[in-house]
Structures are given as structure tokens and as C-alpha cells.
Amino acid sequence: MVTPVCLSALPVDVSVALHPPAQSSPAAVAIHASASGNPRASITTTLSAPGHAVLDLATDLLWSLKASAPGYWCESKTIFVKGGEPQPAVKLVMWRTGRVRGRLLVQRASPLPSEASLRFEATPKHEVAGVPKGDVRCPVANGAFECEVPGTWLDLRLRVLGCPSHFFWGVKVPSGGVFDAGSLSVRPGASVIGWVKTADGTPAGNGCTVDLSPVGEESRDLRPEEQLRAKLMHTLVRTNDRGFFHLDGVAPGAYVLTAQLAGFAPASVFPVLVLENAEATVREPLTLAHPLTLRAVVKPETDPQGRAWLMTLYQQGVGSGQFRRVSGPRVADKGLWEATGLAPGRYDVRVTDADHSDWLSQPVELGQEAGPLEILMPVIPIEGSVTLGREPLACTVWFGGRRGHVSIRFTADSKGCFHGSLPRDGPWPVTVASQRPQVRRELENVKVRREEGASVARVDINLPDTSIRGRVTDEAANPVADATVSCRGLMPKEPAVSQPSDSEGRFEFQGMAEGEVVLEAAKKDMSSEPVELHVAETARPEPVQLVLRKVSRLFGHVLGPNGPVLAATVDAFPIGHAGGGARDISGVDGKFSMSVPSWAGEVALIVMPPGLALHTERVRLSEPEENEIVVQVGPSPGTLVLKLKDGMLDPSKTTYFLVHNGSLIGPAILGEWARMNGVVQSVAGEYRVPALESGGYVACMASVRVFPALLAGVLPAEAQCSYLPPNGELNLELPAPQ
């Protein structure tokens, strides 16, 4: 007789079957029913199998049902009993068990584990309908273990907590018998497991190799000792005939996992985060696709001088965000070009003329074979001039910037005149450089205009006749030659320029924009304090003396979850002055080192670790010469979406930024971080900031009038702020500054 748990109950028919059918049934089978979240709601009854029983189960509860008997294993079933509705019958199947036994061997002086876990599932070749997956605990006594599983063909995975697993594929566990796993060595360590398949779902087989490499390894030049450590961190294995791979002895960190098989393009996944003494499972199989071909048709077929275009293809590296060349430069014969053997992913097609001016950079998302990519190369004849004040300037001009993905070079003659062609009109970033006089400007918004009906576009670049002069000396007033002197405007979109001091320590910048600028000098282990000046054509400042003093060294390690982080970008910005920052990239051991000015008592530290969360903190420099820190970074749970109102995207008027842990993060860093994480800002006026660490954030929009204060790390009073709680995704619409 089954007693109901409470008055509000419904009958549920529970049947028990045996597999395989037995000539003699177990003496008694116990049926256990327990309600989730209500330990007092439980029922136990017995019956002879095969057979059935009716249980009166309380309504509006989640019930777990299971049958047990010596020598048998049964998968539990979960049902929800809803009041007022008839309940379907429940069938429990009991499998005759076999035993898996073996012995665990540990390193000398290491303690023996007290238990292991055994996961099992049916072997595909011998799959029997209804064979479930399951886990059982295996007690360990003096190193020996033994546990019961369904007696049939199984795949087994035995694991001791904190140690890599042992796998047994397609083994027969006899009903009523024993499968001996033998002696198994167990040692603490981390591992990575997963599967590789082809695009049609077929397992990759044992010809496939799987490589695990540290994230960001390709994005930096490693020192010789780091190259050795990076090589030691590489792990390479082959998949088995099921396409399964198991990499053990893996150091904690963030990795890129790449599978390769002849006849297929490589497949990669990033990031694979490996924790100390943990097993990382790549949940989705890596899928190998047949290699793809990218074809392009360039129109017109030749550059403005009638020469064939040169085509180069770059692939975005998985994990680093860096682009590497995979094809070319090769001639586009009669405007036709192709690259073969490509894997799906993000690419960049760059078109260059015979003078090595980069005319076009076009992103391509390659997912499947497609028709030819049509690349239109409009050729717009231009003519222009460059003046310094009212005088013509003989110089070199790069439209697109000296080092831009698009960079087209022109030479202005002694009359300051130049001519040639561009692929488009409109605004351009432009670099202007001249040796005599000493001019170097990075201009952000040079407008190229073609009047209606005109065959040639016109552009005139007028640089103000400004001059900044000075000397670089040491603390004893001795001149310092070959010091790098930088000059940066304090308004946004006014990039820094630099030049070396001459043999007398002298320097001069001409043609700088009117307004506030900052001068700094550095050489080896010395730097000067930044000097702010007001520059105007009508009033030239007095010569400036930049005094070099020995710098302080800030060094330390970037540590992720239980391990060093390779290729983390570490920026340090001095607090209190609008001086420049320092940058280094962490090595295989997570180590970084940089020089910071001796006058800086505190820096804002911004750390961008691949595969983990962007981290900021303020660091006090308590020692005059050396300061060592440890930076702990963690997972990346949060994404912030900044929505800017119409009319707020003009960089000459406004700028946006985040503040976290007392450190200011400007749009340049935010944009770089987004690109490192593969985020393309595709919606006008909307900026996605991915992979943010937990904590409080402030999102601000401010007028460029306060930009000097922002560079100094000071949050201006007029900034309009919002708060971002930790975790999740938050959409913020920033109001206009007052």
C-alpha cells in the first residue's frame, strides 16, 4: 500500500522493465520518489520486476523517480505532477550491471584519492536502443576502485578531481562480469577535450591534428627566452577515429585551438580558458570546411598610370585581432585576381599601385564559396597646394596618413604644388612632412572637393605659420642630442608628432595648429616633465627647455584565473599632467616592464588581456626608481552599449569615455579593445564595449573644452554621467554636454 504524501495528490502508474530480460528477476525492486525542494515529500515502495505500481504523488511538484536493486542500474526520470490533469505512465528500465575496476597510481608522497567519477555512454558501433548516458561515483580504497555500470558496449571516462581524465573507447563491460581498466597514473594538472568534425557531420578521424597555442602569440615579437616558453606551452595531438581529442599537461591561460586535416581549411576556436587543475571542454565541435577561394574583379583594370594593380590579402588572426598576410602582393592580371586554400573568417583585401601607394582596404567576411568580389576603384584626378603661412612648402603628402591602410603619396614641388589621383573625394586624414623647414603634421579632416562640372578635384592645405623652439638638456644643463621630442595638441583629432633633437639638443616644430600643445622629451631611461604651451601665429612662445631626468620603472605580472597571461596590452598614463603614456605587452610568464616619468606619483593602469576582461586600476608609485605590482584579471562577463544622440559624433565638439576604478578610458582605447574582441561598430551613433570586468562604471560625454583635463586623468564637472552595474549588457544613451 502506497501512502500519499498529502491530500492533494494524483495517481501515477510506474512500470519497471529489465534489460536484458532475466530468467530470474531480482528478489525485490525498490521504487524511490522524491520531490524537488521538499525533502519531506518522498515515497518508497517495492515490487517484483517486471511489474508496476501506482504512486499517489502530490500535485504541483517536480518529482524524481528511480528504481534500484542489487546488480542493476536504472536511469532516473523526472516528471511534473500538475493538479487537475491525468498523468502519463512512467517506464523505468533496469539494466543488468557489470563492474569496472582498476588501480590508481599517484606520485610519491602524494595522497591517494578517496573517490573517482566514471561517465559512460553507448558506443556508436554497438549502440543498443535505450542505453542512457550516466555518471557513477567510484569509491577508492588503497588505490583500488570498483563501480557498477550497465553491462554492454560503452565509452568510459574516468576522472579524479583535479587530474586529467582517462578515456576508454568501445569497451565491453559484461553483464555480471568485470572490465579491468588496469593501473592508471593520476597526477594534478589541467587538460582540454573536445571533438572535430567535417562540414557534413563526419568525424575528422585520426588524421586530424589539433594544436593548442597561447592567445596573442602571433601579435608580438617574443624575446628568446619567451620563444622557448611559448614553444613549451604549445600542445599538439591527433584526434582518434571518432574525431575526439584530449590535450593534458596544459598550463593555465587563454589559448587558441586549431584543427587541421588534409584537404580542409583549418578551423579555430578562441578563447579556450584553462584553469589550474581543471578540465576545459570545448562544447561545440570544431567544424572543418573545404578550402575556399576568394576571387576579385578590379575595375578599372589599371592604375592612373596604366599599370596593373597589386593585390594583397590579409587574414585576421584568431585571438590576437592582428592581421597577417596570407597572399600576395600579386598582380591583378587584366583586373582579375584570386586567392585559394582559405579558411572561413575575416580578411582584408588591399589594393596597391606600382609605386606602393595603398589605394584601398576592403574587409571581407568569408563564409562560403561565392561569386567574384567586385572592387570598384574610382579614379579622381586632383591637384592641390601646400602652404606654410603664406609661403609655398615643398614637402611629401600622404592621403590616408603615412601608415594608414590606405596611403597614397604625393610630392609637392618648390611652389608647393602637387597633382595625381585619389579613389574618392571628401574628407581624408593626411600626413605632411618636410625636412627644411622642419614640418610634420597629422591632419584628420582635409577636404577634397570637386566642383560640379569640374574634371579635377581641388585641395589646398594651409598650415599656420607657427613655430615652437627649444633645447633638450640633462639636469646639469648639458645639451642632449638624439632625444625624441614629441609635440601633441590637446584637442581631439590632433595626433602627436615627434622629431630628434640635433647635436646641440635643439628642436623646432613648425606649422602646428594654433591652440594648446604639450611638449615632452625622452631618451633611453630619461624623460622630461611635460610642458604646456599656447601656440599662435601672432605670438610665438619663448624657447622651451626640456630637462631629462631618470625615469622610474614600473614592472610586474599580469595573472589570469590561476595563471600568467600572455600578450596582454598594458598602458600606464600619469595622473595630474597631460603627458603621454607608456605601453608594454606581457610575455609568456605574464611579465611586463615600462618606464614612467619620475615626476609621476600615480598612474592610471589599463590592461587589455586577450580572452579575459579589460581591467583598470590606479597605481601609486611609492618608490623613486622601481615599483613592482601584480595585476589580477578575470573573466569577461559584461558588455556596455553606448548610444550617442544625433549630432554628438563630431569629434571637434564632443568626446566620450568610461571611468572605472578611478581610471579614465578614452575612445581610442575603447575602439582598440572592441577590435581586439572582434566587435565591428556597424550602427551609427552606437558603440559596443565588450568584455568588461565586474564593477561600477561611469559613461560620460563631455565637450572638447575639457579635453586637457581628461588627458590628465581628471573627471570634469561638466561631464554627464550614467552608471553601469556589473555583469550583463546595459544600453546607455548619453546626454549632450552642457
N, C-alpha and C positions, 0 to 999 in steps of 0.2 A: 504494500500500500504506500503510495507516494503522498506525502502531506504537503499541501500548498503552503507557500511562504506567507501569503497574506490573502485576504478575502478577495481582492481584485486580481483574479488570475484567469488564464485561459489554458486549455489543454493543448499540448504539443506532442505529436507522435514522433518518437525517436526509435529508428531501427538500427541494428548492428549487424554487419556482414563481415565474413572472414575472407582473407586473401593470402595464399590460395585456399580454396575450400578444404577444411580439415576433416579427416575421418573421425577424429575425436575432438570435440570442442573443449575450450578451457572450462574448468570447473565452474567458474563464475566470472562475469564481466561486470565491472563497476562503471556506472554512468555518473559523471560529475557535471553539475550545472551550477555556474556561479555568475552573479550579476555584477557588471562593471560599476564601480563607485559605490557599491552597497555590500560590504563584507558580510552582513547578516543575512542577505538573500542568497542562500545556497542550498542545493539539493543533491543527495547521493542515493542511488538505488542500484540494485544488482539484477542481472538476468542471465539466461543461458544463450549463447550465440550459436548460430544466427537467431535473432529474435527481436522483439521490440517492447517498448514501454511507453506509457503516456505520463508526461510530466505536467503538472499544473504550475505554470510559470507566471510570476507577477507581471502585470502589464506596464508598458511604457518604460521598460528597462532593456539594456543591452546584455544579452546572455551569451556565455561561452560554454559550449558542450564538448565533452571529451569522454572516450571510453578507455578503460585500462584493464589489463590482465597480464600476468607473468608471461614473458615470451612473445608479446605482441606490442606493436606500435600503432598509434592512431593519431591522425591529424585532427586538431580541434576545429569546430565550426562555431561561427558567431552569428547570432540572429537578434533581431529587434522585435519584441512582442508588443504589438500595438493593440490597445484596447478596442473592443468592438469589431475586430476583423478576424476571420478564420485564419489560423496559422498553418502554413505548408509543413509537410512532414520533413524531418531531418534524417539523413542517412549517414551513419558513421562507418567507415571501413577500417577494419583492424588487420594490419599486416604482420605476418609471422616474421620475427626478427632473426637477424644474425648478429654476431658480435665483431667489433673492430678492436683489435688490441695492438699494443706496441710498447716501446720503451723510449723515454725522453732522456737525452744526454745533454748535460749542461757543462759550461766551462768550469775549470777547477775553482773551488771556493765560492761558486755561485749557488744560491739556494735553489732547490728543486721546486717547480711549480706545484700548487695543490690541485689544479684542475686545468683542463683544456676544453675547447669547444670544437665540435665537429659539425660541419654543414654538409648536407647531402642533397643530391637531386639525380633524377634518372639519366642514365647515359643515352644520348640520342640514338646510337646504333641499336640499343636493346630496349628502347623505351616501351614501357608497358602502360596501357591506358590507366589513368588514375593514380600513378605513382606521384606523390606530392614531394615538394621541397620541404626541408626542415632543418632544425638545429637541435642538437642534444649536448648536454654537458657530460664531460668525461672526467670522473674523479681520478686523481693521480696519487698513487701510494708508492713511495720509494722509487719514483721514476716510472713505474708501470701504470698504464692506463687501459681501460676497457669500457666500452659503451655499446648500446644496442641501437641498431638502425634497421629499416626494412630489408628483408633478405631478398635482394635482386641485384641487377647490374646498376652500379651507381658511380657518380663522380663525387669525390670526397675532398673536403678542405679542412685540415686540422690546424688549429691556431692556438698558441699560448699568448696571453695578453702581453703586448709589448715586444713581440717577436714576429718575424716573417712567417707566413703560413707555409704548410706543406700540402701539396696537391697530389691526388691520385685519380687518374683518369680511366674510366671504363673498367672498374674492378668488379669482380663477382663476390658479393657477400652472401654466402649460402644460408638459406633458411635453417635455423637451428645449428649452424656451423660458425666458423671463425675466419675472418680475413686478418692476416698478420701484417701490420704495416712496418714491422721491423724496428730498428733503432733509429731514432730521429734526433738530429742535433738541433737544439734550440738556443738561440742567443739573442740578446736585445738588439733591436735595430728597426729601421723604417723600410718600407717597401711600397711599390706601386704595381697595381694589377689592372688588367683591362682586356679588351678584345679588339681585333681588327677584322674588318670585312670589306668586300668589294662592293661596288655600287649596286650590283644585283642581289646582294644579301649573302653571297657565298663567303664562307670563312677564308681568310687570307692564306691559310696553310703554313707549313713550316719553312717556306722560302722567304717569308717576310721578316725584315729586321725592324726593331724598334729601338730608337735612340732617345735617351733622356739627357738633356743638356741644360745647364743653368740659364735662367732667363737673363737676357741682356748681354750675353757673352759676345755677340756679334756687334754690339753697339759701342764698343770701346776698345782701345789699344791696351792690352794687358802687359804688365811687367813680366819678365822671365819667370819669376817665382809664382806669379799669379797664373801664367800659362800652364805651369805644372799642376797647380791646384785645380784649375779648371779641367784639365785633362783627367785628373783623378776623379772629378765629380761626374764625368761622363759615364753613362751606363748603357751598354748595348747588348740586346738579347734577340733571339729569334722566337717567333710565335710557334706554338705547336700546331698540329694538324687541324685543331678547332679554331685557330686564329687567336688563341689566348696567349698573353704574355705576363711575365712575373719578373720584376726587377727588385732585387733585395740589396741590402747594404747601402741604401741611399742616404746621403747626408740631408739633414733638414734644409729646406729652402724652397724657392719657387723655380719651376722648371718648364721647359718646352718639350713636349713629347712628339716625336716624329716617326711615322711608319713609312717604310719604303719597300716596294715589291716591283720586280722587273716587269715592264710593260704597263706600269701605272705611274701616275704622278704622285709625289709624296703627299701625305696627309698629316696635319699637325693639330695639336690642341694646346691651349695656353689659357691661364696658368694652371699648372699642376702643383698644388701646395702640399708639401711633405712636412709633416710634423715629426718630432722626435719619437722614436719607438711606436709609430703608428703606421697603419696600412692604408694608403690612399687608393681608392677605387675610382677609375675613370668610368663613370656610369654609362655614357653614350659610347658605343663602339666607334673607333676611328674608321672612316669610310674612304677607301681608295677608289679614285675615279681614273678613267683612262686619260692620258695626257691630252691637253687641249692645245689648239693652235690659235694664235691671235693674228688676224690679217688686217691690214690697214691700206686705205687708198688716200693718198695725199693730193690735194688739189689747191693750187696749181702744182704741176709735176716738178717744177724747178724753183729755185730762189730768185730774187730780183736780178741777179747777175747771170741767170740761165744755167746754174749748176744744180746738180741733183741734191735733194735734201739728205741729211744723215739722220737715221732713226736709232734711238737707244731705248731699251725697255728696262725699267727698274721694278723690283718686287718689294713690297713692304714686308719686312721681317716679322715673323710671328713672335710676339712678346716684347721686342725692343721698340717697335714702331719705326725703326730705321729702314731706309730703302737701300737695296743693294742691286747692282747692275747684273742682269741675267742674260742680256742680249745686246749686241752692238758695241759701238756705233757701226751701222751698216748703211750702205747706200740704198735709197728707195728707188729702184730701177723703174723708170717711167712712172714714178709715183706709187709703185706697188711695193709692199713690204710685209714680211710675216716673221713671227717667232713661234717655234714649235717646242713640244715637250713641257708645256707649262701646267702647273698645278692650279686649281681654283684659288682665288684670293684677290688681293688688291694690288694693282700695278699702276705705274705711271709711265706714259709714253712721252718722250721728249724729242722734239724736232730741232735740229741744228743746221745752220748753213755751213758752207765750206770754210768760212772764217771762224768757225767755232762759236758764233753767237747763238745763244739758245733762244729760239723763237717761240716755242710752245711747250707747255707741260700739261698733259691731259690725263686725269685719273681714269682708270678703267677697273670695274668690278667684274672679274672673270669667273663665271659660274658654270657655264656650259658652252658647247660649240655654238658659235653664232656667225652671222654674215659679216662681211668686212666692215671694219670701223672706218667711217668716213671722217677724214681730218681736213677741215677747210682752213686754208692758210690765206686769209685776205691780206693783200699786199697794198699798203697805203703809203705812197710817196710822201716824204716830209722834208721840210727844210727849216732851219732854225738858227738861233744865235745864242751865245752866252756872253754876258757882260758882268764885270765886277765894278759896281758903282756905275759910272758912265763909260768905262773903258772896256774894249773887247778883251775876251780871255781865251787864249789858246789852251786847250785842255782836252781831256778824254771824258766822254759822256756815255754812261751805261743806262739805257732804258730797261727797267726791271730790276735795277740795282746791280752792283758789281758781282754779287754772289747769289743772285736770285735764280730760281728755276727757269725763269725767262730772263735773259740778259743779252741785250743787243747793243753792240759797241759802235760809237761814232767818234770821229776825231774832228774837233773844232780847230780851224786854222788860225793864223795870226790875227785875222779880222773877227775871230770868234764865231765864224760861220761853219755850219755842218749841214749835210744832207744825206739822204738814204731812204730806207723804208722801214715801216713797222707793221705788225699784224693787226693793229687796231688803233683807233683814236681814243679820246677820253683821258682820264687821269692815270698817271704812271708814277711808280717810285723810281727815282733817278739818282745815280751817283755821279758827282762832278769831281774830277781830280786834276790838279795842276801842280807841277814842281816849282815853277817860278812864274808868278808868286806862289807861295805855299798855300794851296787851297784844297780842301777836301770837304765836301758836303754830301749828306744823305738826305735827299728831298723826298717827301712822301706823296705829294699830290700835284705833280706837274701836268698841266692840262695840254693835250694835243688836240687842236681844233682844225677841222676842215670846213671852211665856209661853204654855204650852198652854192653849187655850180663850180667850185674850185677843184682843180685836179690834184693839188698838192696841199697837204695839211701843214699848218704853221705852228711852231712852238718857240717861244722866247723865254730863256731862263735868265732872270735878273737877280744876281747875288748882291746883297748890300755891301757897301764899301766899309766893312768893319774890320778891326784889327785888334788882336789880343796878343801881347808880347810878354815875355818873361824869361826867367832863368830857373834851372833846377840846381840846387846845391845840397851838400851834406850839412850836418849840424855845425861844422866848422866854417861854413860859408864857402867851401871849395866847390867849383863847378863840377857837375856830374854829366858826362856825355852818355849818349845812347840810353837815356831813361825814356820810358814810354809815357808820353804826356797825353792825357785824354781830355776832351772838351765835350761837354754834353749840355744841351739845352734842357731847361727844367719843364718845358711844356711837352705834352704827349706828342708823339709822331715827330720828334726831333732827335734822331739817333745820335749816339756818340761818335766822334771821330778821334783819331789819335795820330801821333807822329813822334819820331825820336828827337831828343834834344841833340844839338850839334856838339862839336868838340869843346865849346865854351859853355855848354849847358843851356844855350839859348833855344827858344822856340817861338814860333809865331803862327797864329791861326787867322786866316783872312776869309771874308765872305760869310761869317757865321750870322745866323738870324739875329735880329735885334731882340733883346729881352734878357732874361736871367739865364746865366750859364754857370756850370760848375767845372773847375779845373782840378785835375789830380795828376800826380806823377808816381811812377813805380819803377823799381829796378831790382831784380833778384829778391833779396829778403828785406827790402826797404820800400817804404811808401810815404807819401806826404798826406797831410791833412787836406781835405777838400776846401777849395776857396771859391766862394760865390761872387760873381761879378754881374754888373749890368752893362750890356753891350748896346751901343747905338752908333749910327753913322756920324751924328753931330758931336758926340763927346767920347773920345777914346780913353779907356781906362789907363791908369798908370801901370808900368811894367810890374808883373807879379813875380814874387819869389816863392817857389815851391821847395820846401825843405824836407829832404828824405830822412826818415828815422827808421830804425829797425822795427820790423813788424812782429806781431805776436803770432804764434802758431796755434790753430785750433784743430785738434785731431781726435779721432775716436773710432767707434764701430757702430754700424747700423745692424741691429738684430731684429729678425722677424720672429714668428712663433717658434721659439726654441732653436734658433739658428741664425748665422750671419746672412746678410742679404747682398747679393752681387748686383752691380750696375745700378745702384740707387743714386739718383742725382741729388747732391747735397748743396744747397745755396745758403750763404750767410750774408745778411745785409746789416751793416752797422746801424744802430739806433741813434737818432739825435742829429745826424747830418745827412744831407742829400748826396752822400758819396756812393760810389759803385760797390757792388758786392763781390764775393768770391765764390767759386764753384769747384767741386771735385766730384768724381764718380767712384763709388765704393768698389773695392776689389772683391775677389773670391772670398776672402775672410771677413768681408763687411767693413774693411778699414778705409777711412778717408783722412785726408790731411789738406789744410789750406792755410793761407796767410791772411790775417786780418789786420787792419791798421792798429798801431799801438795806442792811438787816441780813443779807440772804441772800447767803452766799458761794458757794452751789451750788444748782442746781435740777435736778429730775427732769423731763426733757422727754418728752412723749408726743405723737406725731404720727399723726393718722388721715387718710391720703391716699386719696381715692376711687379705686378701681380698682387700688390698689397695696397694699403690706403695712404693717401697723401697725409703727411704729418707735419705739424708746425709746433714750434716752441720758442721761447725767448731764453737765451743763454747768457748768463753773466760771466764776464772774463775776469776772474779774480786774480790771475797770475799775469805778470807783465810779459813773460816770454812764451810759456807753454800752458795750454788748457786742454785737458782730456775729458771727453764725455762719452756716454753710451746712449745711443738713440734707439728707443724701442718702438717699432712699427708693428701694426696689426692688420687684421683683415679689412676688407673694404665694403662696409655694409650700406653706405649711403650715397644717394645721388641728389644733387640740387639742380633745379631748373630755374634759371633767371630769365624773366620776361621783361623786356625793356619797352617802355611806351614809345609810340610813334614820335619821331623827331629827336630821339635820345641817342642815336647811333653816331652822331657827328663827333669824331674824336677831338676836334678842335674846341668843342664846347663841354663835353662831359666825359667822365671815365667811371668804370665800375670796378668793384673789388670785393673780396671777402676778408673778414677778420676772424681769426681762430687762435685761441691760446695766446692772445695778445700780439699776434703777428699778422701783418697785412699781406694779402696775396693779391697781386695785381693781374690785369688781363693777360699780360704776356705769359706769366707762369700758368694761369688757368688754361689758356689756349694750348700751351705745350703739354700740360697734363692730359687734357682731353685727347690730343692727337696720340700721345703715348698709349692711351687706352682704346684707341680705335674709334673715337667718337667724332663724327663729322657734323659740324654745325650747319644743318641744312635748312633751318627755319629762320627767316629774317627776324631779328629782334629777340631771338630766344637762344640762350646759351646753356648747354648741359654740362654740369661739372660732375664727373663720375668719381667713384672710389674715394669717398671721404671717410675719414675715421670718425668714430663716435665722439660726440661732444657738442658744445654750443657754438653756433656760427652767427655772424652778423653779415648781412649782404647790404652793400652801400652803393649809392650813386652820388657822385659829387662833381662840382664844377671844376674845370681845369685850373681855376684860380688857386685852388688849394693843392695843386699837384706837387709843388715843392715840399709841402708838409707830408704828403703821402710818401714821397721818396725817403723822407727822414723817419718813416715808421710811426708817425703821429696821426691818430684818427681825428679829422677835423670836425668842429662842432656843427658845421652846416650839412654834413653828410646825413642822408636819410637812410635809416637802418631798419632791417627786419630780422627776426630770429628764426634760426633753423634748429629744431630739436634733433637729437641723434637718431640715426637709423632711418631706413625707408627713403622715399622720394618726396620732395617738397617743391611745390611750384610757388615762386615768389614773383610778384610784379613790383618792380622798383619805381617809386615815385620820382618825379623830376626834382633836381636840386633847387633850393630857394635862391 
